[in-house]
């Protein structure tokens, strides 16, 4: 769920409310398909909430004695994407990284935010997170892995659906309040939700309410720093904060977050699509470089540009893609 790239129309974020699902039952799920952009759909089914081509890129020379992640292909479907994300996260953890970001679209591999309805996108992320955990978390570590959802209602929904019967610990960042429509939630002291045996925290799509990312920072400070624990943010739409989408005058705490917390992140797997005549894709799979790709008429992707540091979306949209 990477952020849509439209710099000419970007305005101040509206005050919107998240659709609550306090009484959501599994029987209310309506199966649909997450598109693979190749006309075949995919192996995943997602639940609709009440109202959301594999190709070779240019290789980079590397150590032939180890896995050359720079040769990773753009994924052909979500199972391949999740395997790539798993391997990228494992590589980063072996390198001693503790704070990771995984970000990709859920309405189709070539989609941008807005292509899918918001509730469907979050539900799609929920199912993909479960599939990621099935690959990434060994069975013996399931009870030591805590998955944080944005709010308590999401935990209830997850337990009745995608995470039904699993051993993973499910938890929440915030509690809904009577004033949720105005952006207010009940403060949860995150340290009280952590247990001594916890080893890994996976935070699911903490982007709808601005307070959610503030709680994620609190989780990192109180439960990860100074320990051997790991924290992975999954589809948090952090580009909204990086790009200044939230005006610092109205959201001063988020502005501070962009300078103090986000620079500590290692973005280990990332896909962001840019539409238009000069469109393309920003792609990264750790420890490979950041690449700007474009789909050729033959259906294959070519690498237009690559660099070691993450470029801003504005730089990719206004400087790199129009120049090639």
Number of C-alpha atoms within 10 A of each C-alpha: 29 22 22 20 19 13 13 6 7 10 11 11 10 7 9 12 14 13 13 14 14 12 9 18 13 15 8 11 15 12 11 14 17 24 21 24 16 14 8 11 16 16 12 17 19 23 23 20 20 13 9 21 18 16 14 15 21 17 14 14 9 13 8 7 6 7 10 15 20 20 16 19 19 23 18 15 21 21 17 14 21 20 16 21 24 22 20 23 25 15 17 19 14 10 10 10 19 21 23 21 22 23 24 27 24 28 26 21 23 21 23 22 21 13 15 18 14 19 17 21 24 26 24 26 23 26 19 22 23 18 18 18 19 15 15 18 16 11 14 9 14 19 18 19 24 23 21 24 23 25 21 19 18 24 19 21 20 20 15 15 20 21 20 14 9 14 15 20 15 21 21 22 26 23 16 18 13 9 11 17 14 11 16 17 19 15 14 14 13 19 13 7 14 16 11 7 11 17 20 21 25 20 26 22 25 25 17 17 19 16 20 23 24 17 19 20 17 16 21 21 13 14 23 19 13 9 10 12 18 21 24 22 23 24 25 23 23 21 20 16 22 18 15 14 17 19 15 13 9 10 14 11 13 22 18 13 16 18 12 11 18 18 10 13 15 19 22 26 26 20 23 25 25 21 15 6 8 14 16 26 24 23 21 28 28 22 20 22 18 21 24 26 23 23 16 10 7 6 11 15 22 17 18 17 17 19 11 11 8 15 15 12 22 13 10 20 22 12 11 17 20 12 10 9
